[in-house]
């Protein structure tokens, strides 16, 4: 399985979790095929990080650095136009439901590459 395929599965699982959690500060991400280039690159980078040994905390810090490098900053609401996101905080400060997304991401990468 290619890294982009794994990234697609991770993104769609995260998207499903966003729909279930209904966090008012975080709009549900668009489907994989509708993502902008930066967002899909971020997910692919996250998969590469997990393949390189990143645990959930390191994955979150990697995601945060990727976002900040593109000009994103902390804000109480996810806003792609303003480039603000409420999860641009240290991993320890994330609420449990956001930490679950990082754990799910890592578990999916592990499951799809086990024995590969």
Rosetta blueprint (number, residue, H / E / L):
1 X L
2 X L
3 X H
4 X H
5 X H
6 X H
7 X H
8 X H
9 X H
10 X H
11 X H
12 X H
13 X H
14 X H
15 X H
16 X H
17 X H
18 X H
19 X H
20 X H
21 X H
22 X L
23 X L
24 X L
25 X L
26 X L
27 X L
28 X L
29 X L
30 X L
31 X L
32 X H
33 X H
34 X H
35 X L
36 X L
37 X H
38 X H
39 X H
40 X H
41 X H
42 X H
43 X H
44 X H
45 X H
46 X H
47 X H
48 X H
49 X H
50 X H
51 X H
52 X L
53 X L
54 X L
55 X L
56 X H
57 X H
58 X H
59 X H
60 X H
61 X H
62 X H
63 X H
64 X H
65 X H
66 X H
67 X H
68 X H
69 X H
70 X L
71 X L
72 X L
73 X E
74 X E
75 X L
76 X L
77 X L
78 X L
79 X E
80 X L
81 X L
82 X L
83 X L
84 X E
85 X E
86 X L
87 X L
88 X L
89 X L
90 X L
91 X H
92 X H
93 X H
94 X L
95 X L
96 X H
97 X H
98 X H
99 X H
100 X H
101 X H
102 X H
103 X H
104 X H
105 X H
106 X H
107 X H
108 X H
109 X H
110 X H
111 X H
112 X H
113 X H
114 X L
115 X L
116 X L
